[in-house]
């Protein structure tokens, strides 16, 4: 694994940033914007993925970092669930749903791989 000196170097964080960007792109639309609760929830979930990866990076131990990565992964799952609501309300198209859902799936996979990597190291 390449040397990670900053949270921005973490592949999962980079993918989470892309996910957040895509989420904001669709949720800024006028129709979506009238549903303040869902808009705030879906944007908040995307923010939480990025933020928990970054916050975990600054943890004192790998165990603590893994805990934050778990929060990030669960936030990505929450986002996937919220995408169904956006689709059902016709705030997003089926293609937008598929694209963002798959981005969230990729982020979860990258987080899972990073967790496995950290678990394989001697606990610090």
HUQUI-V323061 format. One record per helix or strand of 2 or more residues. SS is the DSSP state (a for helix, b for strand). FROM is the first residue (numbers start at 0). TO is the last residue. If there is no record, write none. Layout:
ss: <SS | SS>
from: <FROM | FROM>
to: <TO | TO>
This chain:
ss: <a | a | a | a | a | a>
from: <6 | 10 | 29 | 35 | 61 | 93>
to: <8 | 26 | 32 | 56 | 87 | 119>
